[in-house]
Amino acid sequence: MAHILVVDDSPTEIHVCKTILEKNGHQVTTAQSGEEGVEVAKKVLPDLILMDVVMPGLNGFQATRQLANEPSTSGIPVVIVTTKDQETDKVWAMRQGAKDYIVKPVKEKDLLDRVQSLVG
């Protein structure tokens, strides 16, 4: 099973994702800001990162770009998980280095399918 980093400033969203992932055998580490997410990713080198967009300080797009440009984390797939459902947001996320995009509220099957497709 995969080691997944969940980056979100909402304790509720972290709880929802963490519960779904752990119930399905994945190991979960969490971070509550973009800055913390980048630091934790460099430290633990997870198999996959689930990244919220709207956070104070470093937002999810900026954090994703930093991770994509950092040699030690550039190979880690980032999935944007956000309430932003516009096509332009999806295009921008992919340009920052994201590999996939999920619109909240997260559906369990959808989340697990995306994780499976990216970490096998």
N, CA, C and O atoms as a GROMACS GRO file, in nm:
protein
  480
    1MET      N    1   0.083  -0.119   0.000
    1MET     CA    2   0.000   0.000   0.000
    1MET      C    3   0.088   0.126   0.000
    1MET      O    4   0.207   0.120   0.030
    2ALA      N    5   0.027   0.238  -0.034
    2ALA     CA    6   0.103   0.360  -0.054
    2ALA      C    7   0.112   0.447   0.072
    2ALA      O    8   0.027   0.440   0.161
    3HIS      N    9   0.217   0.529   0.076
    3HIS     CA   10   0.231   0.632   0.179
    3HIS      C   11   0.185   0.762   0.114
    3HIS      O   12   0.244   0.808   0.017
    4ILE      N   13   0.078   0.821   0.169
    4ILE     CA   14   0.014   0.938   0.107
    4ILE      C   15   0.018   1.057   0.202
    4ILE      O   16  -0.016   1.046   0.320
    5LEU      N   17   0.060   1.171   0.148
    5LEU     CA   18   0.062   1.296   0.223
    5LEU      C   19  -0.064   1.374   0.186
    5LEU      O   20  -0.087   1.402   0.068
    6VAL      N   21  -0.145   1.410   0.287
    6VAL     CA   22  -0.266   1.489   0.265
    6VAL      C   23  -0.238   1.630   0.317
    6VAL      O   24  -0.209   1.650   0.435
    7VAL      N   25  -0.246   1.730   0.226
    7VAL     CA   26  -0.219   1.869   0.262
    7VAL      C   27  -0.350   1.947   0.249
    7VAL      O   28  -0.401   1.965   0.139
    8ASP      N   29  -0.404   1.993   0.363
    8ASP     CA   30  -0.530   2.067   0.363
    8ASP      C   31  -0.538   2.146   0.493
    8ASP      O   32  -0.498   2.097   0.598
    9ASP      N   33  -0.591   2.268   0.486
    9ASP     CA   34  -0.603   2.349   0.608
    9ASP      C   35  -0.733   2.320   0.684
    9ASP      O   36  -0.756   2.376   0.790
   10SER      N   37  -0.818   2.232   0.630
   10SER     CA   38  -0.943   2.195   0.696
   10SER      C   39  -0.928   2.062   0.769
   10SER      O   40  -0.907   1.959   0.706
   11PRO      N   41  -0.941   2.064   0.902
   11PRO     CA   42  -0.933   1.939   0.979
   11PRO      C   43  -1.038   1.838   0.933
   11PRO      O   44  -1.013   1.717   0.936
   12THR      N   45  -1.155   1.886   0.890
   12THR     CA   46  -1.261   1.797   0.843
   12THR      C   47  -1.219   1.725   0.716
   12THR      O   48  -1.235   1.604   0.704
   13GLU      N   49  -1.164   1.800   0.619
   13GLU     CA   50  -1.120   1.739   0.493
   13GLU      C   51  -1.006   1.640   0.517
   13GLU      O   52  -1.003   1.533   0.456
   14ILE      N   53  -0.914   1.676   0.606
   14ILE     CA   54  -0.804   1.583   0.639
   14ILE      C   55  -0.862   1.455   0.696
   14ILE      O   56  -0.821   1.345   0.659
   15HIS      N   57  -0.958   1.469   0.787
   15HIS     CA   58  -1.020   1.352   0.851
   15HIS      C   59  -1.088   1.263   0.747
   15HIS      O   60  -1.073   1.141   0.750
   16VAL      N   61  -1.164   1.324   0.655
   16VAL     CA   62  -1.235   1.246   0.552
   16VAL      C   63  -1.137   1.168   0.466
   16VAL      O   64  -1.152   1.047   0.448
   17CYS      N   65  -1.036   1.236   0.413
   17CYS     CA   66  -0.938   1.168   0.326
   17CYS      C   67  -0.860   1.062   0.402
   17CYS      O   68  -0.840   0.951   0.353
   18LYS      N   69  -0.815   1.098   0.522
   18LYS     CA   70  -0.735   1.006   0.602
   18LYS      C   71  -0.814   0.879   0.636
   18LYS      O   72  -0.760   0.768   0.629
   19THR      N   73  -0.941   0.895   0.671
   19THR     CA   74  -1.026   0.781   0.705
   19THR      C   75  -1.042   0.688   0.586
   19THR      O   76  -1.026   0.566   0.599
   20ILE      N   77  -1.073   0.745   0.468
   20ILE     CA   78  -1.089   0.663   0.346
   20ILE      C   79  -0.960   0.588   0.315
   20ILE      O   80  -0.962   0.468   0.289
   21LEU      N   81  -0.848   0.659   0.318
   21LEU     CA   82  -0.720   0.599   0.279
   21LEU      C   83  -0.674   0.492   0.378
   21LEU      O   84  -0.631   0.384   0.338
   22GLU      N   85  -0.683   0.522   0.508
   22GLU     CA   86  -0.637   0.426   0.609
   22GLU      C   87  -0.726   0.301   0.610
   22GLU      O   88  -0.677   0.190   0.629
   23LYS      N   89  -0.854   0.321   0.589
   23LYS     CA   90  -0.948   0.208   0.584
   23LYS      C   91  -0.912   0.112   0.471
   23LYS      O   92  -0.940  -0.007   0.478
   24ASN      N   93  -0.848   0.166   0.369
   24ASN     CA   94  -0.808   0.086   0.253
   24ASN      C   95  -0.660   0.050   0.254
   24ASN      O   96  -0.604   0.014   0.151
   25GLY      N   97  -0.598   0.060   0.372
   25GLY     CA   98  -0.464   0.008   0.391
   25GLY      C   99  -0.348   0.102   0.362
   25GLY      O  100  -0.232   0.060   0.368
   26HIS      N  101  -0.377   0.228   0.332
   26HIS     CA  102  -0.269   0.322   0.302
   26HIS      C  103  -0.217   0.387   0.430
   26HIS      O  104  -0.290   0.401   0.528
   27GLN      N  105  -0.090   0.426   0.427
   27GLN     CA  106  -0.030   0.501   0.538
   27GLN      C  107  -0.049   0.650   0.506
   27GLN      O  108  -0.023   0.692   0.393
   28VAL      N  109  -0.094   0.729   0.603
   28VAL     CA  110  -0.123   0.870   0.578
   28VAL      C  111  -0.043   0.961   0.670
   28VAL      O  112  -0.037   0.939   0.791
   29THR      N  113   0.018   1.062   0.611
   29THR     CA  114   0.082   1.170   0.684
   29THR      C  115   0.006   1.296   0.646
   29THR      O  116  -0.041   1.307   0.532
   30THR      N  117  -0.008   1.392   0.738
   30THR     CA  118  -0.085   1.512   0.706
   30THR      C  119  -0.004   1.639   0.729
   30THR      O  120   0.093   1.641   0.805
   31ALA      N  121  -0.046   1.745   0.660
   31ALA     CA  122   0.011   1.878   0.677
   31ALA      C  123  -0.104   1.977   0.661
   31ALA      O  124  -0.196   1.953   0.583
   32GLN      N  125  -0.097   2.090   0.734
   32GLN     CA  126  -0.211   2.181   0.734
   32GLN      C  127  -0.186   2.313   0.662
   32GLN      O  128  -0.263   2.407   0.676
   33SER      N  129  -0.078   2.320   0.585
   33SER     CA  130  -0.053   2.440   0.504
   33SER      C  131   0.036   2.401   0.387
   33SER      O  132   0.098   2.294   0.387
   34GLY      N  133   0.042   2.488   0.287
   34GLY     CA  134   0.129   2.462   0.173
   34GLY      C  135   0.274   2.453   0.215
   34GLY      O  136   0.347   2.364   0.170
   35GLU      N  137   0.317   2.546   0.301
   35GLU     CA  138   0.456   2.546   0.348
   35GLU      C  139   0.489   2.416   0.420
   35GLU      O  140   0.592   2.354   0.394
   36GLU      N  141   0.400   2.376   0.511
   36GLU     CA  142   0.423   2.252   0.587
   36GLU      C  143   0.422   2.131   0.493
   36GLU      O  144   0.500   2.037   0.510
   37GLY      N  145   0.333   2.135   0.393
   37GLY     CA  146   0.324   2.026   0.297
   37GLY      C  147   0.454   2.006   0.221
   37GLY      O  148   0.499   1.893   0.203
   38VAL      N  149   0.515   2.116   0.177
   38VAL     CA  150   0.642   2.109   0.104
   38VAL      C  151   0.750   2.052   0.195
   38VAL      O  152   0.826   1.964   0.154
   39GLU      N  153   0.758   2.102   0.319
   39GLU     CA  154   0.860   2.053   0.414
   39GLU      C  155   0.842   1.905   0.446
   39GLU      O  156   0.939   1.829   0.444
   40VAL      N  157   0.719   1.864   0.474
   40VAL     CA  158   0.691   1.724   0.509
   40VAL      C  159   0.722   1.634   0.388
   40VAL      O  160   0.778   1.526   0.404
   41ALA      N  161   0.685   1.680   0.269
   41ALA     CA  162   0.712   1.600   0.149
   41ALA      C  163   0.861   1.575   0.132
   41ALA      O  164   0.902   1.464   0.097
   42LYS      N  165   0.943   1.677   0.155
   42LYS     CA  166   1.089   1.662   0.142
   42LYS      C  167   1.143   1.565   0.247
   42LYS      O  168   1.240   1.493   0.223
   43LYS      N  169   1.080   1.565   0.364
   43LYS     CA  170   1.127   1.481   0.474
   43LYS      C  171   1.086   1.335   0.458
   43LYS      O  172   1.169   1.245   0.473
   44VAL      N  173   0.958   1.310   0.428
   44VAL     CA  174   0.909   1.172   0.426
   44VAL      C  175   0.904   1.108   0.287
   44VAL      O  176   0.892   0.986   0.275
   45LEU      N  177   0.914   1.191   0.181
   45LEU     CA  178   0.910   1.142   0.042
   45LEU      C  179   0.796   1.041   0.022
   45LEU      O  180   0.820   0.923  -0.002
   46PRO      N  181   0.670   1.089   0.032
   46PRO     CA  182   0.555   0.999   0.016
   46PRO      C  183   0.543   0.948  -0.127
   46PRO      O  184   0.610   0.997  -0.218
   47ASP      N  185   0.457   0.848  -0.146
   47ASP     CA  186   0.432   0.793  -0.280
   47ASP      C  187   0.340   0.884  -0.361
   47ASP      O  188   0.342   0.883  -0.484
   48LEU      N  189   0.256   0.963  -0.290
   48LEU     CA  190   0.156   1.046  -0.354
   48LEU      C  191   0.120   1.160  -0.260
   48LEU      O  192   0.126   1.145  -0.138
   49ILE      N  193   0.082   1.276  -0.316
   49ILE     CA  194   0.040   1.390  -0.235
   49ILE      C  195  -0.098   1.434  -0.281
   49ILE      O  196  -0.122   1.454  -0.400
   50LEU      N  197  -0.191   1.448  -0.185
   50LEU     CA  198  -0.322   1.507  -0.211
   50LEU      C  199  -0.315   1.651  -0.162
   50LEU      O  200  -0.290   1.674  -0.043
   51MET      N  201  -0.336   1.748  -0.251
   51MET     CA  202  -0.310   1.889  -0.221
   51MET      C  203  -0.435   1.975  -0.238
   51MET      O  204  -0.493   1.981  -0.347
   52ASP      N  205  -0.476   2.041  -0.130
   52ASP     CA  206  -0.582   2.141  -0.138
   52ASP      C  207  -0.526   2.263  -0.210
   52ASP      O  208  -0.404   2.279  -0.217
   53VAL      N  209  -0.612   2.350  -0.262
   53VAL     CA  210  -0.564   2.471  -0.328
   53VAL      C  211  -0.574   2.592  -0.237
   53VAL      O  212  -0.476   2.663  -0.215
   54VAL      N  213  -0.693   2.616  -0.182
   54VAL     CA  214  -0.717   2.738  -0.106
   54VAL      C  215  -0.670   2.720   0.038
   54VAL      O  216  -0.739   2.660   0.121
   55MET      N  217  -0.551   2.774   0.065
   55MET     CA  218  -0.493   2.768   0.200
   55MET      C  219  -0.424   2.901   0.225
   55MET      O  220  -0.377   2.966   0.131
   56PRO      N  221  -0.417   2.944   0.352
   56PRO     CA  222  -0.345   3.068   0.381
   56PRO      C  223  -0.195   3.051   0.354
   56PRO      O  224  -0.142   2.940   0.364
   57GLY      N  225  -0.128   3.160   0.320
   57GLY     CA  226   0.015   3.151   0.290
   57GLY      C  227   0.034   3.090   0.153
   57GLY      O  228  -0.025   3.136   0.055
   58LEU      N  229   0.117   2.988   0.146
   58LEU     CA  230   0.147   2.920   0.021
   58LEU      C  231   0.024   2.838  -0.022
   58LEU      O  232  -0.016   2.745   0.048
   59ASN      N  233  -0.036   2.872  -0.137
   59ASN     CA  234  -0.153   2.794  -0.177
   59ASN      C  235  -0.111   2.664  -0.246
   59ASN      O  236   0.007   2.641  -0.270
   60GLY      N  237  -0.209   2.580  -0.277
   60GLY     CA  238  -0.179   2.448  -0.333
   60GLY      C  239  -0.110   2.452  -0.468
   60GLY      O  240  -0.026   2.367  -0.497
   61PHE      N  241  -0.146   2.551  -0.551
   61PHE     CA  242  -0.079   2.564  -0.681
   61PHE      C  243   0.069   2.598  -0.662
   61PHE      O  244   0.156   2.540  -0.727
   62GLN      N  245   0.096   2.693  -0.572
   62GLN     CA  246   0.236   2.733  -0.545
   62GLN      C  247   0.315   2.618  -0.484
   62GLN      O  248   0.429   2.594  -0.523
   63ALA      N  249   0.254   2.547  -0.389
   63ALA     CA  250   0.322   2.433  -0.325
   63ALA      C  251   0.350   2.323  -0.428
   63ALA      O  252   0.458   2.262  -0.426
   64THR      N  253   0.255   2.298  -0.516
   64THR     CA  254   0.273   2.196  -0.620
   64THR      C  255   0.389   2.234  -0.712
   64THR      O  256   0.470   2.150  -0.749
   65ARG      N  257   0.395   2.361  -0.749
   65ARG     CA  258   0.504   2.409  -0.835
   65ARG      C  259   0.640   2.391  -0.767
   65ARG      O  260   0.736   2.349  -0.830
   66GLN      N  261   0.646   2.425  -0.637
   66GLN     CA  262   0.772   2.407  -0.562
   66GLN      C  263   0.813   2.260  -0.560
   66GLN      O  264   0.930   2.228  -0.580
   67LEU      N  265   0.717   2.172  -0.536
   67LEU     CA  266   0.748   2.028  -0.530
   67LEU      C  267   0.794   1.976  -0.667
   67LEU      O  268   0.885   1.894  -0.675
   68ALA      N  269   0.729   2.025  -0.773
   68ALA     CA  270   0.765   1.982  -0.909
   68ALA      C  271   0.905   2.030  -0.948
   68ALA      O  272   0.974   1.965  -1.026
   69ASN      N  273   0.946   2.144  -0.894
   69ASN     CA  274   1.076   2.202  -0.928
   69ASN      C  275   1.190   2.156  -0.836
   69ASN      O  276   1.306   2.187  -0.862
   70GLU      N  277   1.157   2.083  -0.732
   70GLU     CA  278   1.256   2.034  -0.635
   70GLU      C  279   1.298   1.893  -0.676
   70GLU      O  280   1.214   1.804  -0.682
   71PRO      N  281   1.427   1.871  -0.706
   71PRO     CA  282   1.470   1.739  -0.752
   71PRO      C  283   1.427   1.622  -0.662
   71PRO      O  284   1.392   1.516  -0.713
   72SER      N  285   1.430   1.639  -0.531
   72SER     CA  286   1.399   1.528  -0.441
   72SER      C  287   1.250   1.492  -0.441
   72SER      O  288   1.214   1.381  -0.402
   73THR      N  289   1.163   1.586  -0.484
   73THR     CA  290   1.018   1.560  -0.479
   73THR      C  291   0.952   1.565  -0.617
   73THR      O  292   0.831   1.543  -0.627
   74SER      N  293   1.028   1.593  -0.721
   74SER     CA  294   0.967   1.613  -0.854
   74SER      C  295   0.901   1.486  -0.908
   74SER      O  296   0.812   1.494  -0.994
   75GLY      N  297   0.942   1.370  -0.860
   75GLY     CA  298   0.883   1.245  -0.909
   75GLY      C  299   0.759   1.201  -0.833
   75GLY      O  300   0.699   1.099  -0.868
   76ILE      N  301   0.720   1.276  -0.730
   76ILE     CA  302   0.604   1.238  -0.649
   76ILE      C  303   0.478   1.296  -0.715
   76ILE      O  304   0.467   1.417  -0.731
   77PRO      N  305   0.382   1.209  -0.753
   77PRO     CA  306   0.260   1.263  -0.815
   77PRO      C  307   0.178   1.345  -0.714
   77PRO      O  308   0.160   1.305  -0.600
   78VAL      N  309   0.129   1.460  -0.761
   78VAL     CA  310   0.043   1.546  -0.679
   78VAL      C  311  -0.096   1.545  -0.741
   78VAL      O  312  -0.112   1.566  -0.861
   79VAL      N  313  -0.198   1.519  -0.658
   79VAL     CA  314  -0.338   1.527  -0.700
   79VAL      C  315  -0.398   1.647  -0.629
   79VAL      O  316  -0.400   1.653  -0.506
   80ILE      N  317  -0.448   1.742  -0.706
   80ILE     CA  318  -0.515   1.858  -0.648
   80ILE      C  319  -0.654   1.814  -0.603
   80ILE      O  320  -0.728   1.752  -0.680
   81VAL      N  321  -0.691   1.845  -0.478
   81VAL     CA  322  -0.822   1.813  -0.424
   81VAL      C  323  -0.882   1.945  -0.376
   81VAL      O  324  -0.837   2.002  -0.277
   82THR      N  325  -0.984   1.994  -0.447
   82THR     CA  326  -1.031   2.130  -0.421
   82THR      C  327  -1.178   2.148  -0.455
   82THR      O  328  -1.238   2.066  -0.525
   83THR      N  329  -1.236   2.256  -0.404
   83THR     CA  330  -1.374   2.293  -0.440
   83THR      C  331  -1.375   2.369  -0.572
   83THR      O  332  -1.482   2.387  -0.631
   84LYS      N  333  -1.259   2.413  -0.620
   84LYS     CA  334  -1.250   2.489  -0.745
   84LYS      C  335  -1.275   2.396  -0.863
   84LYS      O  336  -1.193   2.309  -0.892
   85ASP      N  337  -1.389   2.414  -0.932
   85ASP     CA  338  -1.427   2.317  -1.035
   85ASP      C  339  -1.425   2.374  -1.176
   85ASP      O  340  -1.483   2.315  -1.267
   86GLN      N  341  -1.360   2.487  -1.196
   86GLN     CA  342  -1.353   2.545  -1.330
   86GLN      C  343  -1.244   2.477  -1.414
   86GLN      O  344  -1.142   2.434  -1.360
   87GLU      N  345  -1.268   2.467  -1.543
   87GLU     CA  346  -1.170   2.405  -1.633
   87GLU      C  347  -1.036   2.479  -1.627
   87GLU      O  348  -0.930   2.417  -1.635
   88THR      N  349  -1.041   2.612  -1.614
   88THR     CA  350  -0.917   2.690  -1.608
   88THR      C  351  -0.834   2.652  -1.485
   88THR      O  352  -0.711   2.651  -1.491
   89ASP      N  353  -0.902   2.620  -1.373
   89ASP     CA  354  -0.830   2.577  -1.253
   89ASP      C  355  -0.760   2.444  -1.279
   89ASP      O  356  -0.646   2.424  -1.237
   90LYS      N  357  -0.828   2.352  -1.348
   90LYS     CA  358  -0.769   2.221  -1.379
   90LYS      C  359  -0.647   2.237  -1.469
   90LYS      O  360  -0.543   2.174  -1.447
   91VAL      N  361  -0.660   2.322  -1.571
   91VAL     CA  362  -0.549   2.344  -1.664
   91VAL      C  363  -0.431   2.405  -1.588
   91VAL      O  364  -0.317   2.362  -1.606
   92TRP      N  365  -0.457   2.504  -1.503
   92TRP     CA  366  -0.352   2.570  -1.426
   92TRP      C  367  -0.283   2.469  -1.333
   92TRP      O  368  -0.161   2.470  -1.320
   93ALA      N  369  -0.362   2.382  -1.269
   93ALA     CA  370  -0.306   2.281  -1.178
   93ALA      C  371  -0.208   2.190  -1.253
   93ALA      O  372  -0.100   2.160  -1.202
   94MET      N  373  -0.246   2.147  -1.372
   94MET     CA  374  -0.159   2.059  -1.450
   94MET      C  375  -0.032   2.133  -1.492
   94MET      O  376   0.076   2.073  -1.497
   95ARG      N  377  -0.044   2.261  -1.522
   95ARG     CA  378   0.074   2.340  -1.559
   95ARG      C  379   0.171   2.355  -1.441
   95ARG      O  380   0.291   2.373  -1.462
   96GLN      N  381   0.120   2.349  -1.320
   96GLN     CA  382   0.206   2.360  -1.201
   96GLN      C  383   0.275   2.229  -1.169
   96GLN      O  384   0.366   2.225  -1.087
   97GLY      N  385   0.230   2.120  -1.234
   97GLY     CA  386   0.294   1.990  -1.212
   97GLY      C  387   0.202   1.884  -1.154
   97GLY      O  388   0.246   1.772  -1.130
   98ALA      N  389   0.074   1.917  -1.131
   98ALA     CA  390  -0.019   1.817  -1.078
   98ALA      C  391  -0.043   1.708  -1.182
   98ALA      O  392  -0.039   1.733  -1.302
   99LYS      N  393  -0.068   1.587  -1.134
   99LYS     CA  394  -0.094   1.473  -1.222
   99LYS      C  395  -0.243   1.444  -1.238
   99LYS      O  396  -0.285   1.379  -1.334
  100ASP      N  397  -0.324   1.493  -1.142
  100ASP     CA  398  -0.468   1.469  -1.147
  100ASP      C  399  -0.538   1.576  -1.065
  100ASP      O  400  -0.474   1.657  -0.999
  101TYR      N  401  -0.673   1.574  -1.070
  101TYR     CA  402  -0.753   1.681  -1.010
  101TYR      C  403  -0.885   1.622  -0.964
  101TYR      O  404  -0.956   1.560  -1.044
  102ILE      N  405  -0.918   1.640  -0.837
  102ILE     CA  406  -1.045   1.590  -0.782
  102ILE      C  407  -1.119   1.709  -0.723
  102ILE      O  408  -1.061   1.790  -0.651
  103VAL      N  409  -1.250   1.718  -0.754
  103VAL     CA  410  -1.331   1.825  -0.698
  103VAL      C  411  -1.401   1.774  -0.571
  103VAL      O  412  -1.459   1.665  -0.570
  104LYS      N  413  -1.394   1.856  -0.464
  104LYS     CA  414  -1.462   1.821  -0.339
  104LYS      C  415  -1.612   1.842  -0.358
  104LYS      O  416  -1.651   1.925  -0.441
  105PRO      N  417  -1.699   1.770  -0.284
  105PRO     CA  418  -1.662   1.671  -0.183
  105PRO      C  419  -1.606   1.543  -0.246
  105PRO      O  420  -1.654   1.498  -0.351
  106VAL      N  421  -1.506   1.487  -0.183
  106VAL     CA  422  -1.438   1.368  -0.233
  106VAL      C  423  -1.528   1.246  -0.219
  106VAL      O  424  -1.586   1.221  -0.114
  107LYS      N  425  -1.538   1.171  -0.328
  107LYS     CA  426  -1.612   1.044  -0.324
  107LYS      C  427  -1.509   0.933  -0.306
  107LYS      O  428  -1.405   0.931  -0.372
  108GLU      N  429  -1.539   0.840  -0.217
  108GLU     CA  430  -1.443   0.735  -0.181
  108GLU      C  431  -1.391   0.658  -0.302
  108GLU      O  432  -1.270   0.643  -0.318
  109LYS      N  433  -1.481   0.610  -0.388
  109LYS     CA  434  -1.438   0.531  -0.504
  109LYS      C  435  -1.351   0.614  -0.597
  109LYS      O  436  -1.249   0.565  -0.647
  110ASP      N  437  -1.389   0.739  -0.619
  110ASP     CA  438  -1.313   0.828  -0.707
  110ASP      C  439  -1.172   0.847  -0.653
  110ASP      O  440  -1.074   0.835  -0.727
  111LEU      N  441  -1.161   0.876  -0.523
  111LEU     CA  442  -1.030   0.897  -0.461
  111LEU      C  443  -0.944   0.772  -0.472
  111LEU      O  444  -0.827   0.780  -0.511
  112LEU      N  445  -1.000   0.657  -0.439
  112LEU     CA  446  -0.923   0.533  -0.443
  112LEU      C  447  -0.882   0.496  -0.585
  112LEU      O  448  -0.772   0.444  -0.607
  113ASP      N  449  -0.970   0.522  -0.683
  113ASP     CA  450  -0.936   0.495  -0.823
  113ASP      C  451  -0.817   0.581  -0.866
  113ASP      O  452  -0.727   0.532  -0.934
  114ARG      N  453  -0.816   0.709  -0.828
  114ARG     CA  454  -0.708   0.799  -0.868
  114ARG      C  455  -0.576   0.758  -0.801
  114ARG      O  456  -0.471   0.756  -0.864
  115VAL      N  457  -0.585   0.724  -0.672
  115VAL     CA  458  -0.465   0.680  -0.600
  115VAL      C  459  -0.410   0.555  -0.668
  115VAL      O  460  -0.290   0.545  -0.693
  116GLN      N  461  -0.497   0.460  -0.697
  116GLN     CA  462  -0.456   0.334  -0.761
  116GLN      C  463  -0.388   0.359  -0.896
  116GLN      O  464  -0.287   0.297  -0.929
  117SER      N  465  -0.446   0.450  -0.973
  117SER     CA  466  -0.391   0.474  -1.108
  117SER      C  467  -0.252   0.540  -1.102
  117SER      O  468  -0.172   0.525  -1.194
  118LEU      N  469  -0.225   0.614  -0.994
  118LEU     CA  470  -0.097   0.684  -0.986
  118LEU      C  471   0.012   0.610  -0.910
  118LEU      O  472   0.130   0.631  -0.936
  119VAL      N  473  -0.027   0.524  -0.815
  119VAL     CA  474   0.076   0.454  -0.738
  119VAL      C  475   0.069   0.302  -0.756
  119VAL      O  476   0.149   0.227  -0.700
  120GLY      N  477  -0.029   0.258  -0.836
  120GLY     CA  478  -0.040   0.115  -0.869
  120GLY      C  479  -0.070   0.032  -0.750
  120GLY      O  480  -0.082  -0.090  -0.761
   0.00000   0.00000   0.00000
